[in-house]
Amino acid sequence: MTKLLKKAFDEASKLEGEQQDAIARWLLDEIASERRWDRAFAESQNELAELADEALAEHRKNKTRPLDPESL
């Protein structure tokens, strides 16, 4: 465990039970969300590569234009 995480747990342990549970639920939800994102990203590599190839092909054919944030 890192020093920062230990410090966070030490501070959280000083809170009331309900607050500790709320922090625990939030942390567990965040960890689960990260795992889902990692899994989805890992499983989409082929699709992402195909999209990148398509975008490069369009760019080479001058079918793209610079992004203008002001027009969004």
PQR file with spaces between the fields and no chain letter, atoms N, CA, C, O and H, PARSE charges and radii, in Angstrom:
ATOM       1  N    MET     1       0.849   -1.171    0.000 -0.4000 1.5000
ATOM       2  CA   MET     1       0.000    0.000    0.000 -0.0000 2.0000
ATOM       3  C    MET     1       0.897    1.237    0.000  0.5500 1.7000
ATOM       4  O    MET     1       1.906    1.288    0.704 -0.5500 1.4000
ATOM       5  N    THR     2       0.513    2.232   -0.800 -0.4000 1.5000
ATOM       6  CA   THR     2       1.305    3.454   -0.837 -0.0000 2.0000
ATOM       7  C    THR     2       1.075    4.277    0.432  0.5500 1.7000
ATOM       8  O    THR     2       0.092    4.082    1.147 -0.5500 1.4000
ATOM       9  H    THR     2      -0.306    2.191   -1.371  0.4000 1.0000
ATOM      10  N    LYS     3       1.992    5.190    0.689 -0.4000 1.5000
ATOM      11  CA   LYS     3       1.865    6.058    1.863 -0.0000 2.0000
ATOM      12  C    LYS     3       0.616    6.927    1.765  0.5500 1.7000
ATOM      13  O    LYS     3      -0.076    7.150    2.759 -0.5500 1.4000
ATOM      14  H    LYS     3       2.790    5.348    0.107  0.4000 1.0000
ATOM      15  N    LEU     4       0.334    7.416    0.553 -0.4000 1.5000
ATOM      16  CA   LEU     4      -0.825    8.285    0.386 -0.0000 2.0000
ATOM      17  C    LEU     4      -2.130    7.529    0.635  0.5500 1.7000
ATOM      18  O    LEU     4      -3.031    8.051    1.291 -0.5500 1.4000
ATOM      19  H    LEU     4       0.895    7.234   -0.254  0.4000 1.0000
ATOM      20  N    LEU     5      -2.237    6.309    0.120 -0.4000 1.5000
ATOM      21  CA   LEU     5      -3.447    5.529    0.355 -0.0000 2.0000
ATOM      22  C    LEU     5      -3.590    5.190    1.835  0.5500 1.7000
ATOM      23  O    LEU     5      -4.694    5.242    2.376 -0.5500 1.4000
ATOM      24  H    LEU     5      -1.505    5.885   -0.413  0.4000 1.0000
ATOM      25  N    LYS     6      -2.493    4.845    2.488 -0.4000 1.5000
ATOM      26  CA   LYS     6      -2.542    4.561    3.925 -0.0000 2.0000
ATOM      27  C    LYS     6      -3.008    5.793    4.687  0.5500 1.7000
ATOM      28  O    LYS     6      -3.817    5.687    5.609 -0.5500 1.4000
ATOM      29  H    LYS     6      -1.597    4.803    2.048  0.4000 1.0000
ATOM      30  N    LYS     7      -2.501    6.962    4.305 -0.4000 1.5000
ATOM      31  CA   LYS     7      -2.910    8.201    4.969 -0.0000 2.0000
ATOM      32  C    LYS     7      -4.408    8.434    4.778  0.5500 1.7000
ATOM      33  O    LYS     7      -5.105    8.824    5.714 -0.5500 1.4000
ATOM      34  H    LYS     7      -1.843    7.048    3.557  0.4000 1.0000
ATOM      35  N    ALA     8      -4.896    8.194    3.563 -0.4000 1.5000
ATOM      36  CA   ALA     8      -6.323    8.372    3.294 -0.0000 2.0000
ATOM      37  C    ALA     8      -7.154    7.412    4.144  0.5500 1.7000
ATOM      38  O    ALA     8      -8.166    7.810    4.722 -0.5500 1.4000
ATOM      39  H    ALA     8      -4.329    7.877    2.803  0.4000 1.0000
ATOM      40  N    PHE     9      -6.728    6.146    4.220 -0.4000 1.5000
ATOM      41  CA   PHE     9      -7.455    5.180    5.042 -0.0000 2.0000
ATOM      42  C    PHE     9      -7.385    5.549    6.519  0.5500 1.7000
ATOM      43  O    PHE     9      -8.369    5.406    7.245 -0.5500 1.4000
ATOM      44  H    PHE     9      -5.906    5.823    3.751  0.4000 1.0000
ATOM      45  N    ASP    10      -6.237    6.017    6.959 -0.4000 1.5000
ATOM      46  CA   ASP    10      -6.116    6.444    8.360 -0.0000 2.0000
ATOM      47  C    ASP    10      -7.076    7.586    8.671  0.5500 1.7000
ATOM      48  O    ASP    10      -7.723    7.589    9.718 -0.5500 1.4000
ATOM      49  H    ASP    10      -5.437    6.132    6.370  0.4000 1.0000
ATOM      50  N    GLU    11      -7.168    8.548    7.770 -0.4000 1.5000
ATOM      51  CA   GLU    11      -8.078    9.679    7.973 -0.0000 2.0000
ATOM      52  C    GLU    11      -9.531    9.208    7.905  0.5500 1.7000
ATOM      53  O    GLU    11     -10.360    9.632    8.710 -0.5500 1.4000
ATOM      54  H    GLU    11      -6.643    8.545    6.920  0.4000 1.0000
ATOM      55  N    ALA    12      -9.837    8.341    6.956 -0.4000 1.5000
ATOM      56  CA   ALA    12     -11.206    7.840    6.823 -0.0000 2.0000
ATOM      57  C    ALA    12     -11.620    7.045    8.056  0.5500 1.7000
ATOM      58  O    ALA    12     -12.790    7.048    8.437 -0.5500 1.4000
ATOM      59  H    ALA    12      -9.164    7.997    6.301  0.4000 1.0000
ATOM      60  N    SER    13     -10.669    6.372    8.673 -0.4000 1.5000
ATOM      61  CA   SER    13     -11.002    5.565    9.854 -0.0000 2.0000
ATOM      62  C    SER    13     -11.435    6.423   11.039  0.5500 1.7000
ATOM      63  O    SER    13     -12.008    5.901   11.995 -0.5500 1.4000
ATOM      64  H    SER    13      -9.719    6.369    8.363  0.4000 1.0000
ATOM      65  N    LYS    14     -11.175    7.709   10.994 -0.4000 1.5000
ATOM      66  CA   LYS    14     -11.570    8.623   12.061 -0.0000 2.0000
ATOM      67  C    LYS    14     -13.011    9.117   11.891  0.5500 1.7000
ATOM      68  O    LYS    14     -13.561    9.749   12.792 -0.5500 1.4000
ATOM      69  H    LYS    14     -10.709    8.132   10.217  0.4000 1.0000
ATOM      70  N    LEU    15     -13.613    8.833   10.751 -0.4000 1.5000
ATOM      71  CA   LEU    15     -14.967    9.298   10.473 -0.0000 2.0000
ATOM      72  C    LEU    15     -16.003    8.368   11.091  0.5500 1.7000
ATOM      73  O    LEU    15     -15.688    7.262   11.531 -0.5500 1.4000
ATOM      74  H    LEU    15     -13.166    8.319   10.018  0.4000 1.0000
ATOM      75  N    GLU    16     -17.230    8.834   11.113 -0.4000 1.5000
ATOM      76  CA   GLU    16     -18.344    8.009   11.583 -0.0000 2.0000
ATOM      77  C    GLU    16     -18.546    6.842   10.617  0.5500 1.7000
ATOM      78  O    GLU    16     -18.117    6.895    9.464 -0.5500 1.4000
ATOM      79  H    GLU    16     -17.487    9.732   10.756  0.4000 1.0000
ATOM      80  N    GLY    17     -19.200    5.798   11.100 -0.4000 1.5000
ATOM      81  CA   GLY    17     -19.409    4.581   10.312 -0.0000 2.0000
ATOM      82  C    GLY    17     -20.097    4.817    8.974  0.5500 1.7000
ATOM      83  O    GLY    17     -19.690    4.256    7.957 -0.5500 1.4000
ATOM      84  H    GLY    17     -19.548    5.755   12.037  0.4000 1.0000
ATOM      85  N    GLU    18     -21.144    5.649    8.973 -0.4000 1.5000
ATOM      86  CA   GLU    18     -21.861    5.921    7.730 -0.0000 2.0000
ATOM      87  C    GLU    18     -20.960    6.597    6.707  0.5500 1.7000
ATOM      88  O    GLU    18     -21.014    6.284    5.518 -0.5500 1.4000
ATOM      89  H    GLU    18     -21.474    6.104    9.799  0.4000 1.0000
ATOM      90  N    GLN    19     -20.129    7.528    7.177 -0.4000 1.5000
ATOM      91  CA   GLN    19     -19.216    8.215    6.271 -0.0000 2.0000
ATOM      92  C    GLN    19     -18.154    7.237    5.742  0.5500 1.7000
ATOM      93  O    GLN    19     -17.779    7.292    4.571 -0.5500 1.4000
ATOM      94  H    GLN    19     -20.086    7.783    8.143  0.4000 1.0000
ATOM      95  N    GLN    20     -17.689    6.365    6.596 -0.4000 1.5000
ATOM      96  CA   GLN    20     -16.726    5.359    6.159 -0.0000 2.0000
ATOM      97  C    GLN    20     -17.343    4.462    5.094  0.5500 1.7000
ATOM      98  O    GLN    20     -16.711    4.161    4.081 -0.5500 1.4000
ATOM      99  H    GLN    20     -17.994    6.320    7.548  0.4000 1.0000
ATOM     100  N    ASP    21     -18.578    4.038    5.330 -0.4000 1.5000
ATOM     101  CA   ASP    21     -19.256    3.184    4.357 -0.0000 2.0000
ATOM     102  C    ASP    21     -19.459    3.910    3.030  0.5500 1.7000
ATOM     103  O    ASP    21     -19.318    3.309    1.965 -0.5500 1.4000
ATOM     104  H    ASP    21     -19.091    4.282    6.153  0.4000 1.0000
ATOM     105  N    ALA    22     -19.785    5.181    3.088 -0.4000 1.5000
ATOM     106  CA   ALA    22     -19.982    5.959    1.862 -0.0000 2.0000
ATOM     107  C    ALA    22     -18.670    6.036    1.074  0.5500 1.7000
ATOM     108  O    ALA    22     -18.665    5.869   -0.146 -0.5500 1.4000
ATOM     109  H    ALA    22     -19.900    5.669    3.953  0.4000 1.0000
ATOM     110  N    ILE    23     -17.579    6.286    1.764 -0.4000 1.5000
ATOM     111  CA   ILE    23     -16.268    6.331    1.103 -0.0000 2.0000
ATOM     112  C    ILE    23     -15.911    4.961    0.534  0.5500 1.7000
ATOM     113  O    ILE    23     -15.393    4.860   -0.578 -0.5500 1.4000
ATOM     114  H    ILE    23     -17.583    6.422    2.755  0.4000 1.0000
ATOM     115  N    ALA    24     -16.189    3.916    1.296 -0.4000 1.5000
ATOM     116  CA   ALA    24     -15.885    2.558    0.838 -0.0000 2.0000
ATOM     117  C    ALA    24     -16.690    2.222   -0.415  0.5500 1.7000
ATOM     118  O    ALA    24     -16.151    1.665   -1.372 -0.5500 1.4000
ATOM     119  H    ALA    24     -16.610    3.998    2.199  0.4000 1.0000
ATOM     120  N    ARG    25     -17.994    2.564   -0.407 -0.4000 1.5000
ATOM     121  CA   ARG    25     -18.821    2.301   -1.588 -0.0000 2.0000
ATOM     122  C    ARG    25     -18.300    3.062   -2.796  0.5500 1.7000
ATOM     123  O    ARG    25     -18.210    2.508   -3.891 -0.5500 1.4000
ATOM     124  H    ARG    25     -18.431    3.017    0.371  0.4000 1.0000
ATOM     125  N    TRP    26     -17.955    4.333   -2.600 -0.4000 1.5000
ATOM     126  CA   TRP    26     -17.443    5.156   -3.685 -0.0000 2.0000
ATOM     127  C    TRP    26     -16.151    4.556   -4.241  0.5500 1.7000
ATOM     128  O    TRP    26     -15.993    4.436   -5.456 -0.5500 1.4000
ATOM     129  H    TRP    26     -18.028    4.783   -1.710  0.4000 1.0000
ATOM     130  N    LEU    27     -15.239    4.183   -3.363 -0.4000 1.5000
ATOM     131  CA   LEU    27     -13.964    3.627   -3.805 -0.0000 2.0000
ATOM     132  C    LEU    27     -14.158    2.311   -4.546  0.5500 1.7000
ATOM     133  O    LEU    27     -13.544    2.094   -5.591 -0.5500 1.4000
ATOM     134  H    LEU    27     -15.367    4.280   -2.376  0.4000 1.0000
ATOM     135  N    LEU    28     -14.997    1.439   -4.025 -0.4000 1.5000
ATOM     136  CA   LEU    28     -15.253    0.164   -4.695 -0.0000 2.0000
ATOM     137  C    LEU    28     -15.926    0.376   -6.056  0.5500 1.7000
ATOM     138  O    LEU    28     -15.616   -0.328   -7.017 -0.5500 1.4000
ATOM     139  H    LEU    28     -15.496    1.615   -3.176  0.4000 1.0000
ATOM     140  N    ASP    29     -16.842    1.341   -6.138 -0.4000 1.5000
ATOM     141  CA   ASP    29     -17.477    1.658   -7.421 -0.0000 2.0000
ATOM     142  C    ASP    29     -16.455    2.181   -8.425  0.5500 1.7000
ATOM     143  O    ASP    29     -16.495    1.820   -9.601 -0.5500 1.4000
ATOM     144  H    ASP    29     -17.094    1.913   -5.357  0.4000 1.0000
ATOM     145  N    GLU    30     -15.546    3.027   -7.965 -0.4000 1.5000
ATOM     146  CA   GLU    30     -14.508    3.569   -8.843 -0.0000 2.0000
ATOM     147  C    GLU    30     -13.590    2.467   -9.366  0.5500 1.7000
ATOM     148  O    GLU    30     -13.237    2.448  -10.545 -0.5500 1.4000
ATOM     149  H    GLU    30     -15.514    3.320   -7.010  0.4000 1.0000
ATOM     150  N    ILE    31     -13.212    1.561   -8.489 -0.4000 1.5000
ATOM     151  CA   ILE    31     -12.342    0.448   -8.890 -0.0000 2.0000
ATOM     152  C    ILE    31     -13.065   -0.428   -9.908  0.5500 1.7000
ATOM     153  O    ILE    31     -12.472   -0.833  -10.907 -0.5500 1.4000
ATOM     154  H    ILE    31     -13.498    1.576   -7.531  0.4000 1.0000
ATOM     155  N    ALA    32     -14.332   -0.722   -9.665 -0.4000 1.5000
ATOM     156  CA   ALA    32     -15.108   -1.530  -10.607 -0.0000 2.0000
ATOM     157  C    ALA    32     -15.239   -0.825  -11.947  0.5500 1.7000
ATOM     158  O    ALA    32     -15.140   -1.461  -12.997 -0.5500 1.4000
ATOM     159  H    ALA    32     -14.814   -0.393   -8.853  0.4000 1.0000
ATOM     160  N    SER    33     -15.459    0.476  -11.918 -0.4000 1.5000
ATOM     161  CA   SER    33     -15.575    1.251  -13.150 -0.0000 2.0000
ATOM     162  C    SER    33     -14.265    1.221  -13.935  0.5500 1.7000
ATOM     163  O    SER    33     -14.279    1.047  -15.153 -0.5500 1.4000
ATOM     164  H    SER    33     -15.540    0.992  -11.065  0.4000 1.0000
ATOM     165  N    GLU    34     -13.157    1.384  -13.260 -0.4000 1.5000
ATOM     166  CA   GLU    34     -11.851    1.323  -13.924 -0.0000 2.0000
ATOM     167  C    GLU    34     -11.621   -0.033  -14.578  0.5500 1.7000
ATOM     168  O    GLU    34     -11.106   -0.114  -15.694 -0.5500 1.4000
ATOM     169  H    GLU    34     -13.146    1.525  -12.270  0.4000 1.0000
ATOM     170  N    ARG    35     -12.008   -1.097  -13.876 -0.4000 1.5000
ATOM     171  CA   ARG    35     -11.836   -2.443  -14.431 -0.0000 2.0000
ATOM     172  C    ARG    35     -12.704   -2.625  -15.673  0.5500 1.7000
ATOM     173  O    ARG    35     -12.264   -3.215  -16.660 -0.5500 1.4000
ATOM     174  H    ARG    35     -12.426   -1.031  -12.970  0.4000 1.0000
ATOM     175  N    ARG    36     -13.953   -2.113  -15.624 -0.4000 1.5000
ATOM     176  CA   ARG    36     -14.823   -2.210  -16.803 -0.0000 2.0000
ATOM     177  C    ARG    36     -14.231   -1.439  -17.971  0.5500 1.7000
ATOM     178  O    ARG    36     -14.228   -1.930  -19.100 -0.5500 1.4000
ATOM     179  H    ARG    36     -14.311   -1.634  -14.823  0.4000 1.0000
ATOM     180  N    TRP    37     -13.731   -0.237  -17.714 -0.4000 1.5000
ATOM     181  CA   TRP    37     -13.119    0.578  -18.760 -0.0000 2.0000
ATOM     182  C    TRP    37     -11.895   -0.134  -19.335  0.5500 1.7000
ATOM     183  O    TRP    37     -11.749   -0.215  -20.555 -0.5500 1.4000
ATOM     184  H    TRP    37     -13.734    0.163  -16.797  0.4000 1.0000
ATOM     185  N    ASP    38     -11.026   -0.645  -18.486 -0.4000 1.5000
ATOM     186  CA   ASP    38      -9.835   -1.359  -18.956 -0.0000 2.0000
ATOM     187  C    ASP    38     -10.217   -2.550  -19.829  0.5500 1.7000
ATOM     188  O    ASP    38      -9.605   -2.788  -20.870 -0.5500 1.4000
ATOM     189  H    ASP    38     -11.145   -0.580  -17.495  0.4000 1.0000
ATOM     190  N    ARG    39     -11.234   -3.295  -19.396 -0.4000 1.5000
ATOM     191  CA   ARG    39     -11.674   -4.470  -20.153 -0.0000 2.0000
ATOM     192  C    ARG    39     -12.259   -4.045  -21.504  0.5500 1.7000
ATOM     193  O    ARG    39     -11.939   -4.642  -22.532 -0.5500 1.4000
ATOM     194  H    ARG    39     -11.731   -3.101  -18.550  0.4000 1.0000
ATOM     195  N    ALA    40     -13.101   -3.031  -21.505 -0.4000 1.5000
ATOM     196  CA   ALA    40     -13.718   -2.553  -22.745 -0.0000 2.0000
ATOM     197  C    ALA    40     -12.661   -2.021  -23.701  0.5500 1.7000
ATOM     198  O    ALA    40     -12.721   -2.277  -24.904 -0.5500 1.4000
ATOM     199  H    ALA    40     -13.361   -2.546  -20.670  0.4000 1.0000
ATOM     200  N    PHE    41     -11.704   -1.290  -23.177 -0.4000 1.5000
ATOM     201  CA   PHE    41     -10.640   -0.739  -24.021 -0.0000 2.0000
ATOM     202  C    PHE    41      -9.792   -1.860  -24.607  0.5500 1.7000
ATOM     203  O    PHE    41      -9.458   -1.831  -25.792 -0.5500 1.4000
ATOM     204  H    PHE    41     -11.654   -1.082  -22.200  0.4000 1.0000
ATOM     205  N    ALA    42      -9.444   -2.836  -23.794 -0.4000 1.5000
ATOM     206  CA   ALA    42      -8.622   -3.952  -24.268 -0.0000 2.0000
ATOM     207  C    ALA    42      -9.353   -4.761  -25.332  0.5500 1.7000
ATOM     208  O    ALA    42      -8.734   -5.250  -26.276 -0.5500 1.4000
ATOM     209  H    ALA    42      -9.715   -2.859  -22.832  0.4000 1.0000
ATOM     210  N    GLU    43     -10.659   -4.904  -25.184 -0.4000 1.5000
ATOM     211  CA   GLU    43     -11.435   -5.694  -26.128 -0.0000 2.0000
ATOM     212  C    GLU    43     -11.765   -4.945  -27.413  0.5500 1.7000
ATOM     213  O    GLU    43     -12.288   -5.541  -28.355 -0.5500 1.4000
ATOM     214  H    GLU    43     -11.163   -4.507  -24.417  0.4000 1.0000
ATOM     215  N    SER    44     -11.472   -3.656  -27.466 -0.4000 1.5000
ATOM     216  CA   SER    44     -11.831   -2.853  -28.643 -0.0000 2.0000
ATOM     217  C    SER    44     -10.621   -2.458  -29.489  0.5500 1.7000
ATOM     218  O    SER    44     -10.742   -1.597  -30.360 -0.5500 1.4000
ATOM     219  H    SER    44     -11.048   -3.171  -26.701  0.4000 1.0000
ATOM     220  N    GLN    45      -9.476   -3.059  -29.256 -0.4000 1.5000
ATOM     221  CA   GLN    45      -8.272   -2.662  -29.984 -0.0000 2.0000
ATOM     222  C    GLN    45      -8.414   -2.833  -31.495  0.5500 1.7000
ATOM     223  O    GLN    45      -7.980   -1.966  -32.254 -0.5500 1.4000
ATOM     224  H    GLN    45      -9.378   -3.759  -28.549  0.4000 1.0000
ATOM     225  N    ASN    46      -9.008   -3.920  -31.937 -0.4000 1.5000
ATOM     226  CA   ASN    46      -9.174   -4.121  -33.379 -0.0000 2.0000
ATOM     227  C    ASN    46     -10.064   -3.045  -33.987  0.5500 1.7000
ATOM     228  O    ASN    46      -9.738   -2.486  -35.035 -0.5500 1.4000
ATOM     229  H    ASN    46      -9.361   -4.624  -31.321  0.4000 1.0000
ATOM     230  N    GLU    47     -11.178   -2.754  -33.340 -0.4000 1.5000
ATOM     231  CA   GLU    47     -12.089   -1.732  -33.836 -0.0000 2.0000
ATOM     232  C    GLU    47     -11.424   -0.357  -33.856  0.5500 1.7000
ATOM     233  O    GLU    47     -11.604    0.410  -34.801 -0.5500 1.4000
ATOM     234  H    GLU    47     -11.443   -3.208  -32.489  0.4000 1.0000
ATOM     235  N    LEU    48     -10.657   -0.051  -32.810 -0.4000 1.5000
ATOM     236  CA   LEU    48      -9.962    1.235  -32.761 -0.0000 2.0000
ATOM     237  C    LEU    48      -8.922    1.339  -33.864  0.5500 1.7000
ATOM     238  O    LEU    48      -8.769    2.398  -34.474 -0.5500 1.4000
ATOM     239  H    LEU    48     -10.511   -0.674  -32.042  0.4000 1.0000
ATOM     240  N    ALA    49      -8.205    0.250  -34.128 -0.4000 1.5000
ATOM     241  CA   ALA    49      -7.206    0.246  -35.204 -0.0000 2.0000
ATOM     242  C    ALA    49      -7.885    0.462  -36.555  0.5500 1.7000
ATOM     243  O    ALA    49      -7.366    1.192  -37.399 -0.5500 1.4000
ATOM     244  H    ALA    49      -8.329   -0.610  -33.634  0.4000 1.0000
ATOM     245  N    GLU    50      -9.042   -0.168  -36.765 -0.4000 1.5000
ATOM     246  CA   GLU    50      -9.776    0.009  -38.021 -0.0000 2.0000
ATOM     247  C    GLU    50     -10.239    1.459  -38.182  0.5500 1.7000
ATOM     248  O    GLU    50     -10.140    2.027  -39.270 -0.5500 1.4000
ATOM     249  H    GLU    50      -9.464   -0.761  -36.079  0.4000 1.0000
ATOM     250  N    LEU    51     -10.736    2.043  -37.120 -0.4000 1.5000
ATOM     251  CA   LEU    51     -11.160    3.446  -37.173 -0.0000 2.0000
ATOM     252  C    LEU    51      -9.984    4.376  -37.453  0.5500 1.7000
ATOM     253  O    LEU    51     -10.114    5.341  -38.206 -0.5500 1.4000
ATOM     254  H    LEU    51     -10.817    1.581  -36.237  0.4000 1.0000
ATOM     255  N    ALA    52      -8.846    4.082  -36.847 -0.4000 1.5000
ATOM     256  CA   ALA    52      -7.657    4.900  -37.086 -0.0000 2.0000
ATOM     257  C    ALA    52      -7.222    4.787  -38.542  0.5500 1.7000
ATOM     258  O    ALA    52      -6.886    5.792  -39.169 -0.5500 1.4000
ATOM     259  H    ALA    52      -8.741    3.298  -36.235  0.4000 1.0000
ATOM     260  N    ASP    53      -7.226    3.573  -39.080 -0.4000 1.5000
ATOM     261  CA   ASP    53      -6.858    3.384  -40.486 -0.0000 2.0000
ATOM     262  C    ASP    53      -7.814    4.141  -41.404  0.5500 1.7000
ATOM     263  O    ASP    53      -7.391    4.769  -42.375 -0.5500 1.4000
ATOM     264  H    ASP    53      -7.498    2.757  -38.570  0.4000 1.0000
ATOM     265  N    GLU    54      -9.097    4.075  -41.088 -0.4000 1.5000
ATOM     266  CA   GLU    54     -10.104    4.788  -41.884 -0.0000 2.0000
ATOM     267  C    GLU    54      -9.884    6.300  -41.835  0.5500 1.7000
ATOM     268  O    GLU    54      -9.979    6.984  -42.854 -0.5500 1.4000
ATOM     269  H    GLU    54      -9.441    3.566  -40.299  0.4000 1.0000
ATOM     270  N    ALA    55      -9.591    6.806  -40.652 -0.4000 1.5000
ATOM     271  CA   ALA    55      -9.353    8.246  -40.499 -0.0000 2.0000
ATOM     272  C    ALA    55      -8.110    8.677  -41.265  0.5500 1.7000
ATOM     273  O    ALA    55      -8.113    9.722  -41.916 -0.5500 1.4000
ATOM     274  H    ALA    55      -9.513    6.251  -39.825  0.4000 1.0000
ATOM     275  N    LEU    56      -7.056    7.887  -41.191 -0.4000 1.5000
ATOM     276  CA   LEU    56      -5.836    8.219  -41.936 -0.0000 2.0000
ATOM     277  C    LEU    56      -6.079    8.189  -43.437  0.5500 1.7000
ATOM     278  O    LEU    56      -5.575    9.044  -44.165 -0.5500 1.4000
ATOM     279  H    LEU    56      -7.054    7.038  -40.662  0.4000 1.0000
ATOM     280  N    ALA    57      -6.839    7.222  -43.901 -0.4000 1.5000
ATOM     281  CA   ALA    57      -7.143    7.129  -45.329 -0.0000 2.0000
ATOM     282  C    ALA    57      -7.927    8.360  -45.785  0.5500 1.7000
ATOM     283  O    ALA    57      -7.647    8.914  -46.848 -0.5500 1.4000
ATOM     284  H    ALA    57      -7.249    6.527  -43.310  0.4000 1.0000
ATOM     285  N    GLU    58      -8.898    8.785  -44.993 -0.4000 1.5000
ATOM     286  CA   GLU    58      -9.665    9.978  -45.324 -0.0000 2.0000
ATOM     287  C    GLU    58      -8.776   11.214  -45.322  0.5500 1.7000
ATOM     288  O    GLU    58      -8.923   12.088  -46.176 -0.5500 1.4000
ATOM     289  H    GLU    58      -9.125    8.334  -44.129  0.4000 1.0000
ATOM     290  N    HIS    59      -7.861   11.288  -44.375 -0.4000 1.5000
ATOM     291  CA   HIS    59      -6.946   12.429  -44.309 -0.0000 2.0000
ATOM     292  C    HIS    59      -6.045   12.469  -45.538  0.5500 1.7000
ATOM     293  O    HIS    59      -5.816   13.532  -46.114 -0.5500 1.4000
ATOM     294  H    HIS    59      -7.742   10.577  -43.682  0.4000 1.0000
ATOM     295  N    ARG    60      -5.539   11.310  -45.933 -0.4000 1.5000
ATOM     296  CA   ARG    60      -4.664   11.247  -47.113 -0.0000 2.0000
ATOM     297  C    ARG    60      -5.413   11.650  -48.386  0.5500 1.7000
ATOM     298  O    ARG    60      -4.793   12.134  -49.333 -0.5500 1.4000
ATOM     299  H    ARG    60      -5.725   10.446  -45.464  0.4000 1.0000
ATOM     300  N    LYS    61      -6.718   11.461  -48.423 -0.4000 1.5000
ATOM     301  CA   LYS    61      -7.535   11.837  -49.576 -0.0000 2.0000
ATOM     302  C    LYS    61      -8.068   13.266  -49.440  0.5500 1.7000
ATOM     303  O    LYS    61      -8.955   13.678  -50.187 -0.5500 1.4000
ATOM     304  H    LYS    61      -7.221   11.067  -47.653  0.4000 1.0000
ATOM     305  N    ASN    62      -7.523   14.011  -48.485 -0.4000 1.5000
ATOM     306  CA   ASN    62      -7.936   15.394  -48.231 -0.0000 2.0000
ATOM     307  C    ASN    62      -9.433   15.522  -47.937  0.5500 1.7000
ATOM     308  O    ASN    62     -10.066   16.504  -48.324 -0.5500 1.4000
ATOM     309  H    ASN    62      -6.802   13.676  -47.878  0.4000 1.0000
ATOM     310  N    LYS    63      -9.985   14.534  -47.258 -0.4000 1.5000
ATOM     311  CA   LYS    63     -11.394   14.571  -46.881 -0.0000 2.0000
ATOM     312  C    LYS    63     -11.588   15.054  -45.447  0.5500 1.7000
ATOM     313  O    LYS    63     -12.681   14.941  -44.891 -0.5500 1.4000
ATOM     314  H    LYS    63      -9.470   13.736  -46.944  0.4000 1.0000
ATOM     315  N    THR    64     -10.538   15.586  -44.856 -0.4000 1.5000
ATOM     316  CA   THR    64     -10.617   16.079  -43.479 -0.0000 2.0000
ATOM     317  C    THR    64     -10.301   17.564  -43.474  0.5500 1.7000
ATOM     318  O    THR    64      -9.815   18.115  -44.460 -0.5500 1.4000
ATOM     319  H    THR    64      -9.650   15.678  -45.307  0.4000 1.0000
ATOM     320  N    ARG    65     -10.582   18.191  -42.364 -0.4000 1.5000
ATOM     321  CA   ARG    65     -10.253   19.611  -42.206 -0.0000 2.0000
ATOM     322  C    ARG    65      -9.805   19.826  -40.768  0.5500 1.7000
ATOM     323  O    ARG    65     -10.170   19.053  -39.882 -0.5500 1.4000
ATOM     324  H    ARG    65     -10.978   17.743  -41.562  0.4000 1.0000
ATOM     325  N    PRO    66      -9.023   20.863  -40.532 -0.5600 1.5000
ATOM     326  CA   PRO    66      -8.564   21.134  -39.168  0.2800 2.0000
ATOM     327  C    PRO    66      -9.747   21.379  -38.225  0.5500 1.7000
ATOM     328  O    PRO    66     -10.771   21.936  -38.624 -0.5500 1.4000
ATOM     329  N    LEU    67      -9.591   20.966  -37.006 -0.4000 1.5000
ATOM     330  CA   LEU    67     -10.627   21.179  -35.995 -0.0000 2.0000
ATOM     331  C    LEU    67     -10.653   22.643  -35.599  0.5500 1.7000
ATOM     332  O    LEU    67      -9.622   23.226  -35.263 -0.5500 1.4000
ATOM     333  H    LEU    67      -8.760   20.514  -36.682  0.4000 1.0000
ATOM     334  N    ASP    68     -11.832   23.227  -35.641 -0.4000 1.5000
ATOM     335  CA   ASP    68     -12.017   24.606  -35.221 -0.0000 2.0000
ATOM     336  C    ASP    68     -12.901   24.601  -33.976  0.5500 1.7000
ATOM     337  O    ASP    68     -14.123   24.507  -34.088 -0.5500 1.4000
ATOM     338  H    ASP    68     -12.669   22.753  -35.914  0.4000 1.0000
ATOM     339  N    PRO    69     -12.288   24.701  -32.778 -0.5600 1.5000
ATOM     340  CA   PRO    69     -13.081   24.658  -31.534  0.2800 2.0000
ATOM     341  C    PRO    69     -14.166   25.722  -31.478  0.5500 1.7000
ATOM     342  O    PRO    69     -15.179   25.541  -30.802 -0.5500 1.4000
ATOM     343  N    GLU    70     -13.965   26.820  -32.175 -0.4000 1.5000
ATOM     344  CA   GLU    70     -14.955   27.906  -32.154 -0.0000 2.0000
ATOM     345  C    GLU    70     -16.250   27.522  -32.870  0.5500 1.7000
ATOM     346  O    GLU    70     -17.305   28.107  -32.625 -0.5500 1.4000
ATOM     347  H    GLU    70     -13.142   26.967  -32.724  0.4000 1.0000
ATOM     348  N    SER    71     -16.154   26.530  -33.757 -0.4000 1.5000
ATOM     349  CA   SER    71     -17.348   26.143  -34.517 -0.0000 2.0000
ATOM     350  C    SER    71     -18.100   24.997  -33.864  0.5500 1.7000
ATOM     351  O    SER    71     -19.113   24.542  -34.396 -0.5500 1.4000
ATOM     352  H    SER    71     -15.297   26.054  -33.956  0.4000 1.0000
ATOM     353  N    LEU    72     -17.619   24.519  -32.714 -0.4000 1.5000
ATOM     354  CA   LEU    72     -18.299   23.422  -32.039 -0.0000 2.0000
ATOM     355  C    LEU    72     -19.498   23.901  -31.261  0.5500 1.7000
ATOM     356  O    LEU    72     -20.186   23.097  -30.630 -0.5500 1.4000
ATOM     357  H    LEU    72     -16.796   24.888  -32.282  0.4000 1.0000
